[in-house]
């Protein structure tokens, strides 16, 4: 009886099959973890993109506000440009955009904890 004849090929085949199944299971588990992390990163990227877009819109609104105020200030008719409805509209638009950014960054009015008031005792 030779060396090759004494090897239990069925046992080797079974061990290889078992190892292959464990390897495939580990790969599937790893793929699931990678997929979940990719989803989280994608969501974070989309959130950052939205914040950046909102900041660009704020920049445009501030430019518009500056142009309106300059136009009003250059004419002698208006003493206080803050009372102009066009200026007020732009201010409201800017505040709305800032609130949207705060919400996306997790500091919005709905996510903001209530402020604590400090009271000092007089001695």
Buried (B, 14 or more C-beta within 10 A) or exposed (E): EEEEEEEEEEEEEEEEEEEEEEEEEEEEEEEEEEEEEEEEEEEEEEEEEEBEEBEEBBEEBBEBBEEBBEBBEEEEEBEEBEEBEBBEBBBEBBEBBBBBBBBBEEEBEEEEEEEEEEEEEEE
